[in-house]
Amino acid sequence: MAQTLKEFLEENHLTLNDNAKLLFEKLGLPIDVLKDLEEKYGKSDKMSKSKHNTVDPDEMIEKYGADTVRLYILFAAPPQNSFDWIDSGIEGAHRFLKRVWNFVLDKAAEIKDVTYSKEDFKNLPEEDQKLRRKLHQTIKKVNEDITKEYQFNTAIAAIMELVNELTSYEGNNKKVLKEAVENLLLLLSPFTPFIADELWREIGNTGFTIQQKFPEPDEEALIEKTKEIPVQINGKVRGKVVVPADADEETVKNAAFENENIKKWIEGKEIVKVIFIKGKILNIVVKG
């Protein structure tokens, strides 16, 4: 009886990674079907010289670039742990860096000649405060993760969250944007120095990122001065209001009653009760 592919792999202690790649090459089979086969017939194994399943770093660097390889290795697991080399993982790191690259190049012309100081960040609107708060929260976390615990993976995860916030920024404050982009590149620099340096110069700076002081958080920016509170009508979110971070029920209620999106759901109806969780949510129960 003919063996299945899975039985053959198990009997010969093979996995569908470099061993299978070698097998496919010898048989003249297309390599691009390996991913589908791996999902169906067996997972990859831990990299080990004894199992002949290590990844050639030169090959990966040639394909993706040194920054991508470095970012993926540091993001995949804490430095004290081993990890599975997964193609989709390094491809994800590559997509992330392309996203950063494209975003910064897209914004470079409008922020290239922009300068800023701490005085420029007083009395900002909520959208600008939100981005600065996320930026300085990230700076604080990255500093803690890489200096105290060497948790490069969680530091990189925090930077990825910052990029999400940055790319969804809808404000138009060039000083806030320049601060965020500059500090993003400095945070990335220990992990992806080549890309960071290239983009550093694209946004109007000189020299290398390694010559710059590593970012430190602005403690004032970390303070949440306002909050966006969702307002529910009979359990369904019908709008949001921005209020002081320590706003009490009466303040949030008044803001909700003045909100046009909320008004149409409560006009002409009897308010049965109001449920308020400070800093979290306002739920108005109506009938009629």
PEDAFEN-V930176 format. One record per residue. RES is the residue in three letters. SS is DSSP state (H for helix, E for strand, - for the rest). Layout:
res-><RES,RES>
ss-><SS,SS>
This chain:
res-><MET,ALA,GLN,THR,LEU,LYS,GLU,PHE,LEU,GLU,GLU,ASN,HIS,LEU,THR,LEU,ASN,ASP,ASN,ALA,LYS,LEU,LEU,PHE,GLU,LYS,LEU,GLY,LEU,PRO,ILE,ASP,VAL,LEU,LYS,ASP,LEU,GLU,GLU,LYS,TYR,GLY,LYS,SER,ASP,LYS,MET,SER,LYS,SER,LYS,HIS,ASN,THR,VAL,ASP,PRO,ASP,GLU,MET,ILE,GLU,LYS,TYR,GLY,ALA,ASP,THR,VAL,ARG,LEU,TYR,ILE,LEU,PHE,ALA,ALA,PRO,PRO,GLN,ASN,SER,PHE,ASP,TRP,ILE,ASP,SER,GLY,ILE,GLU,GLY,ALA,HIS,ARG,PHE,LEU,LYS,ARG,VAL,TRP,ASN,PHE,VAL,LEU,ASP,LYS,ALA,ALA,GLU,ILE,LYS,ASP,VAL,THR,TYR,SER,LYS,GLU,ASP,PHE,LYS,ASN,LEU,PRO,GLU,GLU,ASP,GLN,LYS,LEU,ARG,ARG,LYS,LEU,HIS,GLN,THR,ILE,LYS,LYS,VAL,ASN,GLU,ASP,ILE,THR,LYS,GLU,TYR,GLN,PHE,ASN,THR,ALA,ILE,ALA,ALA,ILE,MET,GLU,LEU,VAL,ASN,GLU,LEU,THR,SER,TYR,GLU,GLY,ASN,ASN,LYS,LYS,VAL,LEU,LYS,GLU,ALA,VAL,GLU,ASN,LEU,LEU,LEU,LEU,LEU,SER,PRO,PHE,THR,PRO,PHE,ILE,ALA,ASP,GLU,LEU,TRP,ARG,GLU,ILE,GLY,ASN,THR,GLY,PHE,THR,ILE,GLN,GLN,LYS,PHE,PRO,GLU,PRO,ASP,GLU,GLU,ALA,LEU,ILE,GLU,LYS,THR,LYS,GLU,ILE,PRO,VAL,GLN,ILE,ASN,GLY,LYS,VAL,ARG,GLY,LYS,VAL,VAL,VAL,PRO,ALA,ASP,ALA,ASP,GLU,GLU,THR,VAL,LYS,ASN,ALA,ALA,PHE,GLU,ASN,GLU,ASN,ILE,LYS,LYS,TRP,ILE,GLU,GLY,LYS,GLU,ILE,VAL,LYS,VAL,ILE,PHE,ILE,LYS,GLY,LYS,ILE,LEU,ASN,ILE,VAL,VAL,LYS,GLY>
ss-><-,-,-,-,H,H,H,H,H,H,H,-,-,-,-,-,-,H,H,H,H,H,H,H,H,H,H,-,-,-,H,H,H,H,H,H,H,H,H,H,H,-,-,-,-,-,-,-,H,H,H,-,-,-,-,-,H,H,H,H,H,H,H,H,-,H,H,H,H,H,H,H,H,H,H,H,-,-,-,-,-,-,-,-,-,-,H,H,H,H,H,H,H,H,H,H,H,H,H,H,H,H,H,H,H,H,H,H,H,H,H,-,-,-,-,-,-,H,H,H,H,-,-,-,-,H,H,H,H,H,H,H,H,H,H,H,H,H,H,H,H,H,H,H,H,H,H,-,-,-,-,H,H,H,H,H,H,H,H,H,H,H,H,H,H,H,H,-,-,-,-,-,-,H,H,H,H,H,H,H,H,H,H,H,H,H,H,H,H,-,-,-,H,H,H,H,H,H,H,H,H,H,-,-,-,-,-,-,H,H,H,-,-,-,-,-,-,-,H,H,H,H,-,-,-,E,E,E,E,E,E,E,E,-,-,E,E,E,E,E,E,E,E,E,-,-,-,-,H,H,H,H,H,H,H,H,H,H,-,H,H,H,H,H,H,H,-,-,-,E,E,E,E,E,E,E,E,-,-,-,E,E,E,E,E,E,E,->
